[in-house]
Structures are given as structure tokens and as C-alpha cells.
Amino acid sequence: MTKRFMQTIMVGETIQGIISKIVIQGINEIIYWINRNFWGQGNATSALREFLTFENLRLIYGRVAFGNLGSQKVLE
């Protein structure tokens, strides 16, 4: 069974993406998507920080495609 908890990433009145915690077979993972027009502005990092303040379940994992340096920086 897969469980999800999803939030919209907004800056001002603009929707920039989504962030979610999913649970697959008991493993908690963070996933997110940012519209390409908003890449490199630090909003994914800010959204993740805020998301983790109210999603306090730990351990929680994040995976990044090899070579996706932007997302690697977000998770760091």
C-alpha cells in the first residue's frame, strides 16, 4: 500500500510545484517537482525545510537521479 501526504509549493500567489511524503512498503520518502521556469531560485530547498517542520516522521529518505546536481543540493 502506498500512502501520500502532498503539499503545493507556492511563492506568493504562484504555484511552483509540489512536495510530498510517500510511504511504500513501510519506507518513508520525500518527492518533489518544481516547474522548470523556477529552477535555481532556492524554492525547493525552502519548501523541503518547511515541509520537514511539520512532517516529523523519521527516518525519511530522498533519492536523486545521478547527475541531477540541483536536486542533490536540495537534499543536502
N, C-alpha and C positions, 0 to 999 in steps of 0.2 A: 504494500500500500504506500502511496506517495501522499504526503501532506505538504501543503504550501501556506506560506504567510507572505503576502505580496504588498508592496507599497509603491506608490508613484513617486518618482524623483521630479520635483518641481523647483524651479528657481524663479521667484516672483510668481507670475501668472503663467509661466511657460513650462509645459511638460517636457522634460528632457530624457526620461527613460523610466525604468522600473528596477526595483531591487527586491529580492525575495529570499527567504529561507525555505529550503525544501528538505524533507526527511524521506530518504529512500532506504528501506530495509534497516531502519534504526540509525542511519548515518545522517547527520545534520550538515547541510551545505548552503553556502551563500552563492546566489547567482545574481547577475545584474546585466542590464543592457542600457547603453547610452546612445542616443541618436548621434550619428557621425558628425552632424553640424556642431555638436557641443563637446567633442573630444578635446582633451588637453586643457580644460578650464578648471580642473580640480573638483568638479562637482560630484564625480563618482566617489572620490575619497571622502568628501564631506558627507555624502549620502550614506556610505558604509559606516563612518564614525557614528552618525546619528542613529542609524539602524541598530547598531550593536549596543546602544544605550538602553533600548527597550527590549531587544531580543537578547536576553541574558543567559540562554541555554548554552552550555559549553560541554564538550568540545564541539567546535563548528569549523568546517573546512571550506576552503576555496580552491578551485582549480583554474589554471590558466593555460591556454593553448601555447605551445612552445613558440617563442618568437613574438608573443604579444607583450611587448615591453611596457606599454601603458597600463594594462591590467596587472602586470606583475608589480608595478609601482603602487597601484591602488591597494593591493593586498598586503604589501609590506607595511 
